[in-house]
Amino acid sequence: MFEVGFSELLLIMGLALLVLGPEKLPKVVGEIGRWMGRARAMARQFREQLEIEAQETARRQNQQASSTNTTASTSPTDEADVTPAAVTPSAASSENAGDSTAPVSPTPSAVEDYVNRHPDDPPRG
């Protein structure tokens, strides 16, 4: 991008000495140094604040993930709870009122509940 080598710096300092004179040059260089120090301090504070915010965000996400995992792992996973009453053969026969040719299929919500409770089980079928 924009590179300043030693010869360019020497030329800039020579021009500054000619324009400002030997009396004002030390004051101007000191002021420039103070401004550069302030800019570096502000950049450092900004970087530290961003790092703190990133760490807090990661910590919050980890806490949410761990609370979600502990909630899911402490829920009961009894097989009797997974199969809703609408899918059992007795419920299917009462719904169809004597139509024995109607297929019995689980409702989408029952399938989603089972998958959510047993994410590691391979699908059957």
BABABA-583667 format. One record per residue (C-alpha): residue in one letter; residue number from 1; x, y, z. Coordinates in pm, 1 decimal. Each point is the difference from the previous one (the first is absolute). Example, Ala and Ser with C-alpha at 12.3 -4.5 7.8 and 13.67 -1.06 7.14 Angstrom:
! residues 2
<rec><residuo>A</residuo><num>1</num><x>1230.0</x><y>-450.0</y><z>780.0</z></rec>
<rec><residuo>S</residuo><num>2</num><x>137.0</x><y>344.0</y><z>-66.0</z></rec>
This chain:
! residues 125
<rec><residuo>M</residuo><num>1</num><x>0.0</x><y>0.0</y><z>0.0</z></rec>
<rec><residuo>F</residuo><num>2</num><x>176.7</x><y>318.3</y><z>117.8</z></rec>
<rec><residuo>E</residuo><num>3</num><x>356.8</x><y>-64.0</y><z>110.8</z></rec>
<rec><residuo>V</residuo><num>4</num><x>233.0</x><y>263.8</y><z>138.6</z></rec>
<rec><residuo>G</residuo><num>5</num><x>366.3</x><y>-92.4</y><z>-8.8</z></rec>
<rec><residuo>F</residuo><num>6</num><x>294.1</x><y>163.2</y><z>171.8</z></rec>
<rec><residuo>S</residuo><num>7</num><x>70.7</x><y>238.9</y><z>-287.0</z></rec>
<rec><residuo>E</residuo><num>8</num><x>-362.2</x><y>118.7</y><z>-7.1</z></rec>
<rec><residuo>L</residuo><num>9</num><x>4.2</x><y>57.8</y><z>377.2</z></rec>
<rec><residuo>L</residuo><num>10</num><x>323.0</x><y>197.4</y><z>-29.5</z></rec>
<rec><residuo>L</residuo><num>11</num><x>-152.1</x><y>214.0</y><z>-275.1</z></rec>
<rec><residuo>I</residuo><num>12</num><x>-316.5</x><y>66.1</y><z>206.8</z></rec>
<rec><residuo>M</residuo><num>13</num><x>205.3</x><y>97.5</y><z>305.9</z></rec>
<rec><residuo>G</residuo><num>14</num><x>217.3</x><y>233.0</y><z>-212.9</z></rec>
<rec><residuo>L</residuo><num>15</num><x>-307.8</x><y>170.8</y><z>-143.3</z></rec>
<rec><residuo>A</residuo><num>16</num><x>-155.6</x><y>29.0</y><z>347.7</z></rec>
<rec><residuo>L</residuo><num>17</num><x>320.9</x><y>161.1</y><z>128.9</z></rec>
<rec><residuo>L</residuo><num>18</num><x>-4.7</x><y>251.6</y><z>-284.3</z></rec>
<rec><residuo>V</residuo><num>19</num><x>-371.6</x><y>82.3</y><z>37.6</z></rec>
<rec><residuo>L</residuo><num>20</num><x>-28.2</x><y>5.2</y><z>378.9</z></rec>
<rec><residuo>G</residuo><num>21</num><x>348.3</x><y>107.5</y><z>96.4</z></rec>
<rec><residuo>P</residuo><num>22</num><x>222.9</x><y>-134.7</y><z>274.3</z></rec>
<rec><residuo>E</residuo><num>23</num><x>-205.6</x><y>164.1</y><z>279.6</z></rec>
<rec><residuo>K</residuo><num>24</num><x>-343.6</x><y>-145.1</y><z>-81.4</z></rec>
<rec><residuo>L</residuo><num>25</num><x>108.2</x><y>-340.5</y><z>-131.6</z></rec>
<rec><residuo>P</residuo><num>26</num><x>61.9</x><y>-166.6</y><z>342.1</z></rec>
<rec><residuo>K</residuo><num>27</num><x>-340.7</x><y>120.6</y><z>125.8</z></rec>
<rec><residuo>V</residuo><num>28</num><x>-178.2</x><y>-130.1</y><z>-311.4</z></rec>
<rec><residuo>V</residuo><num>29</num><x>180.2</x><y>-335.4</y><z>13.5</z></rec>
<rec><residuo>G</residuo><num>30</num><x>-90.3</x><y>-31.7</y><z>369.9</z></rec>
<rec><residuo>E</residuo><num>31</num><x>-365.2</x><y>77.3</y><z>-75.9</z></rec>
<rec><residuo>I</residuo><num>32</num><x>-4.6</x><y>-253.7</y><z>-283.2</z></rec>
<rec><residuo>G</residuo><num>33</num><x>149.2</x><y>-257.8</y><z>238.6</z></rec>
<rec><residuo>R</residuo><num>34</num><x>-272.1</x><y>70.3</y><z>257.8</z></rec>
<rec><residuo>W</residuo><num>35</num><x>-273.0</x><y>-37.1</y><z>-264.0</z></rec>
<rec><residuo>M</residuo><num>36</num><x>150.3</x><y>-327.8</y><z>-120.5</z></rec>
<rec><residuo>G</residuo><num>37</num><x>15.0</x><y>-126.7</y><z>358.2</z></rec>
<rec><residuo>R</residuo><num>38</num><x>-365.3</x><y>90.1</y><z>53.3</z></rec>
<rec><residuo>A</residuo><num>39</num><x>-99.1</x><y>-170.6</y><z>-325.3</z></rec>
<rec><residuo>R</residuo><num>40</num><x>187.8</x><y>-316.8</y><z>99.9</z></rec>
<rec><residuo>A</residuo><num>41</num><x>-161.8</x><y>2.0</y><z>344.7</z></rec>
<rec><residuo>M</residuo><num>42</num><x>-345.8</x><y>39.8</y><z>-152.4</z></rec>
<rec><residuo>A</residuo><num>43</num><x>67.5</x><y>-283.3</y><z>-247.2</z></rec>
<rec><residuo>R</residuo><num>44</num><x>122.2</x><y>-224.8</y><z>284.3</z></rec>
<rec><residuo>Q</residuo><num>45</num><x>-307.4</x><y>77.8</y><z>212.3</z></rec>
<rec><residuo>F</residuo><num>46</num><x>-227.6</x><y>-63.8</y><z>-296.9</z></rec>
<rec><residuo>R</residuo><num>47</num><x>167.8</x><y>-335.2</y><z>-73.1</z></rec>
<rec><residuo>E</residuo><num>48</num><x>-20.4</x><y>-105.5</y><z>367.7</z></rec>
<rec><residuo>Q</residuo><num>49</num><x>-368.2</x><y>94.8</y><z>16.4</z></rec>
<rec><residuo>L</residuo><num>50</num><x>-73.7</x><y>-203.4</y><z>-315.1</z></rec>
<rec><residuo>E</residuo><num>51</num><x>182.7</x><y>-300.5</y><z>147.6</z></rec>
<rec><residuo>I</residuo><num>52</num><x>-198.2</x><y>29.5</y><z>325.4</z></rec>
<rec><residuo>E</residuo><num>53</num><x>-329.0</x><y>19.0</y><z>-191.6</z></rec>
<rec><residuo>A</residuo><num>54</num><x>95.2</x><y>-301.6</y><z>-212.2</z></rec>
<rec><residuo>Q</residuo><num>55</num><x>87.3</x><y>-202.0</y><z>312.2</z></rec>
<rec><residuo>E</residuo><num>56</num><x>-328.5</x><y>95.6</y><z>168.7</z></rec>
<rec><residuo>T</residuo><num>57</num><x>-197.3</x><y>-94.3</y><z>-310.5</z></rec>
<rec><residuo>A</residuo><num>58</num><x>175.3</x><y>-337.2</y><z>-20.5</z></rec>
<rec><residuo>R</residuo><num>59</num><x>-61.4</x><y>-58.7</y><z>371.7</z></rec>
<rec><residuo>R</residuo><num>60</num><x>-371.3</x><y>80.2</y><z>-39.2</z></rec>
<rec><residuo>Q</residuo><num>61</num><x>-29.5</x><y>-234.0</y><z>-298.3</z></rec>
<rec><residuo>N</residuo><num>62</num><x>175.3</x><y>-278.2</y><z>192.5</z></rec>
<rec><residuo>Q</residuo><num>63</num><x>-233.4</x><y>50.7</y><z>295.9</z></rec>
<rec><residuo>Q</residuo><num>64</num><x>-305.8</x><y>-10.7</y><z>-227.3</z></rec>
<rec><residuo>A</residuo><num>65</num><x>127.0</x><y>-312.1</y><z>-173.7</z></rec>
<rec><residuo>S</residuo><num>66</num><x>79.5</x><y>-173.1</y><z>327.3</z></rec>
<rec><residuo>S</residuo><num>67</num><x>-336.9</x><y>92.6</y><z>149.9</z></rec>
<rec><residuo>T</residuo><num>68</num><x>-172.5</x><y>-132.2</y><z>-312.4</z></rec>
<rec><residuo>N</residuo><num>69</num><x>203.2</x><y>-322.7</y><z>15.2</z></rec>
<rec><residuo>T</residuo><num>70</num><x>-70.3</x><y>-55.9</y><z>369.2</z></rec>
<rec><residuo>T</residuo><num>71</num><x>-369.6</x><y>64.4</y><z>-52.6</z></rec>
<rec><residuo>A</residuo><num>72</num><x>-11.4</x><y>-248.7</y><z>-287.3</z></rec>
<rec><residuo>S</residuo><num>73</num><x>202.0</x><y>-261.6</y><z>187.3</z></rec>
<rec><residuo>T</residuo><num>74</num><x>-212.4</x><y>20.6</y><z>315.7</z></rec>
<rec><residuo>S</residuo><num>75</num><x>-330.7</x><y>-45.2</y><z>-183.5</z></rec>
<rec><residuo>P</residuo><num>76</num><x>-150.6</x><y>-348.9</y><z>27.2</z></rec>
<rec><residuo>T</residuo><num>77</num><x>50.4</x><y>-218.5</y><z>-305.3</z></rec>
<rec><residuo>D</residuo><num>78</num><x>-230.3</x><y>-286.8</y><z>80.8</z></rec>
<rec><residuo>E</residuo><num>79</num><x>-119.9</x><y>-183.4</y><z>-310.8</z></rec>
<rec><residuo>A</residuo><num>80</num><x>-358.8</x><y>4.1</y><z>129.1</z></rec>
<rec><residuo>D</residuo><num>81</num><x>9.0</x><y>380.6</y><z>-2.1</z></rec>
<rec><residuo>V</residuo><num>82</num><x>125.9</x><y>15.3</y><z>-356.9</z></rec>
<rec><residuo>T</residuo><num>83</num><x>-288.5</x><y>-185.3</y><z>-159.6</z></rec>
<rec><residuo>P</residuo><num>84</num><x>-310.1</x><y>220.8</y><z>14.4</z></rec>
<rec><residuo>A</residuo><num>85</num><x>-342.6</x><y>-152.4</y><z>59.9</z></rec>
<rec><residuo>A</residuo><num>86</num><x>-112.5</x><y>90.3</y><z>-353.0</z></rec>
<rec><residuo>V</residuo><num>87</num><x>251.3</x><y>-244.6</y><z>-148.6</z></rec>
<rec><residuo>T</residuo><num>88</num><x>-82.6</x><y>-303.5</y><z>214.4</z></rec>
<rec><residuo>P</residuo><num>89</num><x>-217.2</x><y>-261.8</y><z>-172.1</z></rec>
<rec><residuo>S</residuo><num>90</num><x>-287.3</x><y>40.5</y><z>245.9</z></rec>
<rec><residuo>A</residuo><num>91</num><x>-21.1</x><y>372.7</y><z>-63.0</z></rec>
<rec><residuo>A</residuo><num>92</num><x>28.6</x><y>-51.1</y><z>-375.4</z></rec>
<rec><residuo>S</residuo><num>93</num><x>-287.3</x><y>-246.7</y><z>-2.5</z></rec>
<rec><residuo>S</residuo><num>94</num><x>-224.0</x><y>232.2</y><z>200.5</z></rec>
<rec><residuo>E</residuo><num>95</num><x>79.4</x><y>291.9</y><z>-233.3</z></rec>
<rec><residuo>N</residuo><num>96</num><x>-81.8</x><y>-196.0</y><z>-315.4</z></rec>
<rec><residuo>A</residuo><num>97</num><x>-319.1</x><y>-149.8</y><z>147.4</z></rec>
<rec><residuo>G</residuo><num>98</num><x>33.3</x><y>-348.0</y><z>-142.8</z></rec>
<rec><residuo>D</residuo><num>99</num><x>201.8</x><y>83.9</y><z>-313.5</z></rec>
<rec><residuo>S</residuo><num>100</num><x>279.6</x><y>-254.4</y><z>37.6</z></rec>
<rec><residuo>T</residuo><num>101</num><x>161.6</x><y>89.1</y><z>-335.5</z></rec>
<rec><residuo>A</residuo><num>102</num><x>102.9</x><y>352.3</y><z>107.9</z></rec>
<rec><residuo>P</residuo><num>103</num><x>377.4</x><y>16.2</y><z>56.0</z></rec>
<rec><residuo>V</residuo><num>104</num><x>129.5</x><y>108.2</y><z>339.1</z></rec>
<rec><residuo>S</residuo><num>105</num><x>264.7</x><y>269.8</y><z>-34.8</z></rec>
<rec><residuo>P</residuo><num>106</num><x>153.1</x><y>218.5</y><z>267.1</z></rec>
<rec><residuo>T</residuo><num>107</num><x>-77.7</x><y>369.0</y><z>3.9</z></rec>
<rec><residuo>P</residuo><num>108</num><x>279.0</x><y>237.5</y><z>-103.6</z></rec>
<rec><residuo>S</residuo><num>109</num><x>20.5</x><y>141.8</y><z>350.2</z></rec>
<rec><residuo>A</residuo><num>110</num><x>50.7</x><y>-348.7</y><z>146.3</z></rec>
<rec><residuo>V</residuo><num>111</num><x>286.0</x><y>-62.4</y><z>-242.5</z></rec>
<rec><residuo>E</residuo><num>112</num><x>158.9</x><y>335.7</y><z>82.1</z></rec>
<rec><residuo>D</residuo><num>113</num><x>-32.8</x><y>-69.7</y><z>372.6</z></rec>
<rec><residuo>Y</residuo><num>114</num><x>170.5</x><y>-336.5</y><z>-40.4</z></rec>
<rec><residuo>V</residuo><num>115</num><x>282.6</x><y>143.9</y><z>-211.2</z></rec>
<rec><residuo>N</residuo><num>116</num><x>52.3</x><y>284.6</y><z>245.6</z></rec>
<rec><residuo>R</residuo><num>117</num><x>17.1</x><y>-240.3</y><z>294.3</z></rec>
<rec><residuo>H</residuo><num>118</num><x>222.4</x><y>-255.4</y><z>-179.0</z></rec>
<rec><residuo>P</residuo><num>119</num><x>231.4</x><y>192.1</y><z>-235.5</z></rec>
<rec><residuo>D</residuo><num>120</num><x>270.0</x><y>-271.9</y><z>-2.2</z></rec>
<rec><residuo>D</residuo><num>121</num><x>-230.1</x><y>-290.0</y><z>-97.3</z></rec>
<rec><residuo>P</residuo><num>122</num><x>23.7</x><y>-102.1</y><z>-366.3</z></rec>
<rec><residuo>P</residuo><num>123</num><x>-327.4</x><y>22.4</y><z>-190.6</z></rec>
<rec><residuo>R</residuo><num>124</num><x>-192.1</x><y>-324.5</y><z>-36.0</z></rec>
<rec><residuo>G</residuo><num>125</num><x>-199.4</x><y>-102.3</y><z>-292.9</z></rec>
